[in-house]
Each structure stands twice: as C-alpha cells, then as structure tokens.
Amino acid sequence: DYPHTWAYLKRFEHVLRARGGWEVKQAMKAGKPFYSMSEIGDYTFAPWKVVWPWIAKGLRAVVVDMVQGKPVVPEHNTFLVACYEPDEAFYICALMNSSAGDLTIRSFFSTGGGGIGSPIVLEHVRIPKYNSNDLVHRALAEASQAAHEAAAQGDVARLREIEERIDQLAAQLWGLTERELKIVRSDLAEVGGDKV
C-alpha cells in the first residue's frame, strides 16, 4: 500500500540506528528492524490527552487535542493519559492540578533537582471514572476548560479564581472539609507548591 516507505526509511537509517533510547537499543540487539519504535499504542493516537512532563519540579498537567484533524503525539519526555472525549480529559486534568491532587502526586516523586512524574503516581490518586451525569464531574471539566482558556489569554487573575473553584470541587468530590483543604494547601506550599 505504501511503495515508497522502505526507500524513505532507508534514507534515515543512520539517524534511526543512532537513537539513544534504551528500548530501541534492546530491540535492535534482539534483531528487530532499525525503524522499530517502542511505547507506541492506540493511546498514542487518542484525540484527547492529558499530558505532563516526565521530569519537572512540579507536576502541571495540560489537555491537548487534535491539530488540523490529526492527533498530537507528545515528545518522549512526557507522560499522557489517553482520552476519547474532551470532558473526560479536562476532568482528569482538573483533578491532577487541584491542590489535593498535586499534593498527593508530589508525595510520590522526588522534587530535589527535578522529580519524576511517572504515570504510576496516578494509581495513588483516586480519580473516579468520568461520569457525564455527575454534576461535580461536569463542573470540574468545565472549570478546567475555562482554566486552559484563561491561561492561554494570560489572564492570571481569572485563572486563580478558576483554580479556587477547581479546588473546591475536588474537595467536594473527595469528601474533604474546608479545614482539610486548608491543610492540603498549607502542606503543598511547604513542599514547593505555589498554593497557600
């Protein structure tokens, strides 16, 4: 079906063989073709993704979607959660970026010189499956989308208001009292988060 593919790949064989990834080197040692790729699956091509950096001083997730009808494939130094509906992606992103989510995630990785924000940390953050019939879930998705818009416009004051709403909604979802949310924010500030 693609008669010129082999010639195209052969033009870049030296570049493809020189790649530094451990998985790629192991694949070549095992006799796989020089153009082999690792860690690619259906999730790679999901139309909506919650993406965050692999190494960072703090974990900040964002939602990315299709560009000109094509899925965005994030760089190798990011992690992602694949989503097939925008509201689900914004909902997950809101909970990850909430004070309670942020503190929980930070407690599972080192922040000294740039922590590792592995997807494994999400196993420790109890994020219920998105339910479009749940008013809190929908409100979190809407607030996250508004936060993305405010950030894109550089509207810091509006962004802070929306983040406050996300914190309140996340606290409601997770059953935290106002006092407990205040403790979460205080602890987050202590470990290097920017919320007080």
C-alpha positions in Angstrom: 0.0 0.0 0.0 2.9 2.4 0.6 5.5 1.7 -2.1 8.0 4.4 -1.1 8.1 3.7 2.6 11.1 1.5 2.5 13.2 4.0 0.5 12.1 6.7 2.9 13.2 4.8 5.9 16.5 3.7 4.3 17.3 7.4 3.7 17.2 7.9 7.5 18.7 4.5 8.6 21.8 6.1 10.1 19.7 8.5 12.2 17.3 5.8 13.3 20.1 3.5 14.3 21.8 6.3 16.3 18.7 6.8 18.6 19.6 6.7 22.3 16.5 5.1 23.8 17.2 2.0 25.9 14.1 0.2 24.4 15.3 1.0 20.8 18.8 -0.3 21.5 17.4 -3.5 23.1 15.1 -4.0 20.1 18.0 -3.8 17.7 20.1 -6.2 19.8 17.1 -8.6 19.6 17.2 -8.3 15.8 14.3 -6.0 15.3 14.3 -3.7 12.3 16.3 -0.4 12.5 13.0 1.6 12.2 11.4 -0.1 15.3 9.6 2.1 17.7 8.7 1.5 21.3 5.9 2.6 23.6 3.5 3.3 20.8 0.0 2.0 21.1 -3.6 3.1 20.3 -3.3 5.5 23.2 -0.7 7.4 21.3 -3.3 8.4 18.7 -6.1 9.2 21.1 -7.8 12.5 20.1 -7.6 14.0 23.6 -4.7 13.6 26.0 -3.8 14.8 29.5 -0.1 15.4 29.2 2.6 16.3 31.8 6.4 16.4 31.9 8.4 13.4 32.9 11.0 15.4 34.8 9.9 18.6 36.5 10.0 20.5 39.8 6.2 20.3 39.9 3.6 18.4 38.0 1.4 20.5 35.8 -0.9 18.7 33.5 -2.5 20.1 30.3 -5.0 18.9 27.8 -4.0 18.6 24.2 -6.3 17.7 21.3 -6.2 17.2 17.6 -4.5 19.8 15.4 -5.9 20.1 11.8 -7.7 16.8 12.3 -4.6 14.9 13.3 -3.7 13.6 16.8 -0.9 15.3 18.7 1.9 12.9 19.5 3.7 14.3 22.6 7.5 14.1 22.9 9.3 11.2 24.6 9.9 13.2 27.7 6.2 13.5 28.7 3.6 11.1 30.0 -0.1 11.0 29.0 -3.5 9.7 29.7 -5.4 8.9 26.6 -9.0 10.2 26.4 -11.6 9.8 23.8 -13.9 12.6 25.0 -12.8 16.2 25.8 -14.8 16.4 29.0 -13.1 13.3 30.4 -9.6 14.9 29.6 -10.5 18.2 31.2 -11.9 16.4 34.3 -8.8 14.3 34.8 -6.6 17.4 34.3 -8.6 19.4 36.8 -8.1 16.7 39.5 -4.4 16.3 38.8 -3.9 20.1 39.0 -6.1 20.6 42.1 -4.3 21.3 45.3 -5.3 17.8 46.7 -4.3 16.0 43.5 -1.0 18.0 43.3 0.0 17.2 46.9 -0.8 13.5 46.5 1.2 13.3 43.3 4.1 15.2 44.8 4.2 12.8 47.7 5.2 10.0 45.3 8.1 11.6 43.5 11.3 13.5 44.3 11.4 17.2 43.7 15.0 18.0 44.6 16.5 18.7 41.2 13.5 17.8 39.1 11.3 15.0 40.2 10.0 12.2 38.1 6.2 12.4 37.4 5.6 8.8 36.3 2.1 7.7 35.4 2.3 5.2 38.3 1.6 8.1 40.7 -2.0 8.2 39.3 -2.5 4.8 40.9 -2.4 6.7 44.2 -4.7 9.5 43.2 -8.3 8.2 43.5 -9.8 9.7 40.3 -13.2 8.3 39.7 -14.1 7.4 36.2 -15.7 10.4 34.4 -19.5 10.3 34.5 -21.2 13.0 32.4 -24.3 12.6 34.5 -22.4 13.7 37.7 -22.7 17.4 38.2 -19.4 17.7 40.1 -17.6 15.8 37.3 -19.1 18.1 34.6 -18.3 21.2 36.7 -14.7 20.1 37.0 -14.4 19.5 33.3 -15.9 23.0 32.5 -13.7 24.7 35.1 -10.6 23.0 33.7 -11.5 24.1 30.1 -12.0 27.6 31.4 -8.6 27.5 33.2 -7.0 26.4 29.9 -8.6 29.4 28.1 -7.6 31.9 30.9 -4.0 30.6 30.8 -3.9 30.9 27.0 -5.1 34.5 27.3 -2.6 35.3 30.1 -5.5 36.2 32.5 -3.8 35.3 35.8 -6.5 36.8 38.0 -9.2 34.8 36.3 -7.0 31.7 36.3 -6.6 31.9 40.1 -10.4 32.2 40.6 -10.9 29.1 38.4 -8.2 27.2 40.3 -10.0 28.1 43.6 -13.2 26.7 42.1 -11.4 23.5 41.0 -10.0 23.1 44.5 -13.5 23.4 46.0 -15.0 20.9 43.5 -12.1 18.5 44.0 -12.6 18.7 47.8 -16.3 18.0 47.3 -15.5 15.0 45.1 -13.0 13.6 47.6 -15.1 14.4 50.7 -12.6 16.9 52.1 -13.8 19.6 54.6 -12.8 23.2 54.2 -10.4 22.7 57.1 -8.8 19.7 55.4 -8.5 21.6 52.1 -6.7 24.4 54.0 -4.3 21.9 55.5 -3.7 20.4 52.0 -2.8 23.9 50.7 -0.5 24.6 53.6 1.3 21.3 53.1 1.5 21.9 49.4 3.2 25.3 49.9 5.6 23.6 52.3 6.8 21.1 49.7 7.2 23.7 47.0 3.7 24.0 45.5 2.5 27.5 44.8 -0.8 27.4 46.6 -1.4 28.7 50.1 
